Amino acid sequence: MSEKNTDFEALDDFLEPYLELPARGKDGKLRTYRIEDPSAEDGLKIERITTLAARLASGGKAGDTTVLDDEEELNLYRMCLGGSYEPMMRELGWEMFKHCSLVAMYWITVGKEAAVEYWKTGSQGKAPNRADRRRASRGSSASAAANTTRSPASTSGTKAGSKRRKKARPRT
């Protein structure tokens, strides 16, 4: 006798098997490109490549080490974009094509929330991009006030909660 397991819902109840990206082509027309979920094999390859790149970047070697040559980079984008690769390559300029490819990569490796953040800001969500920082610094007097607040004095060499030393008494 088998009981129905209610701990797990069907994955398709919350996972989205595709991503739709609106992008303006070189001809000025706005098109929506549907990016399908990659095969498991391609997903694993994409994960491996991005993990390697992240390790190199965190070790400070990203600037002087080429992770992917041009052909490998395009192959990564081909895996991320799937059947949309050819029309996007033909219809979009390089910057838009690259941005869409990276959004798809974030969707595949990190999830939709990270992909949406990258789509809107061009960054991984750790820090706002330059345009956002400029807008924030221009717009609010609160941020201006915060910028004039002095930082606390240095506590170098002290520990919170440490006992105070007694002053040495002069010898008589």
Salt bridges, closest charged atoms under 4 A:
GLU16 OE2 - LYS112 NZ 3.07
ASP27 OD2 - ARG31 NH2 2.61
GLU36 OE2 - ARG34 NE 2.70
GLU41 OE2 - LYS45 NZ 3.63
GLU86 OE2 - ARG78 NH1 2.94
GLU91 OE1 - ARG31 NE 3.59
ASP132 OD1 - ARG135 NH2 2.37
